[in-house]
């Protein structure tokens, strides 16, 4: 059966009215949207918004640039050199009782001696191959001038002494920056950095020079050993000096 749908009188005018109302509403909504997009104070695409402040966590804000690492005693950047942990500031000279040279695994006794029967700076007892003697007639470690230690070298017919190890094969076995430490009875630990060696022939040595003895000027350490053993005369024809300067702990 066919069903006929009839339109009541006046329905067309109501439809037109409804369309007009809907159209006006759409215009108003669109206007509000446009207003919100362009209202003053709102960043546009050409003006990116400022960075938002992070919420406070109670912690100090991170630095914008990294802080340079503190230099070590050897001059390289990084954390404080752990080798210097036991070193102390020394303002007064002291009598050394022990020394270490890490590069040679040396941890040995120091004896305070002046001069021998011939008037020469005294060496340690002959049967102590690794002991050092400190020349007590010269500057103390920590005072101005050069503190002087003497260490044995044994002739080739004997097992090596520490001096043989220090100048093995006629070449210094220390490198610039190697640490030498002197210990006092009251807790002093004076740390030195090895700088250079110097070899001289005894028949050319000038006792008035400061090659070996220097009693004024900047503090320094020197370790002296014998070298160039002459089997015929049983004498040592040369000496080798190892110089070292105190570590500046304020710069370490």
Buried (B, 14 or more C-beta within 10 A) or exposed (E): EEEEEEEEEEEEEEEEEEEEEEEEEEEEEEEEEEEEEEEEEEEEEEEEEEEEEEEEEEEEEEEEEEEEEEBBBBEEEEEBBEBBEEBBEBEEBBBBBBBBBEBBEBEBBBBBBEEEEEEEBBBBEEEBBBBBBBBBBBBBBBBBBBBBBBBBBBEEEEEBBBBBBBBEEEEBBBEEBBBBBBBBEEEBBBBBBBBEBBBBEEEEEEEEEEBBBBEEEEBBBBBBBBBBBEEEEEEBEBBBBBBBBBBEBEEB
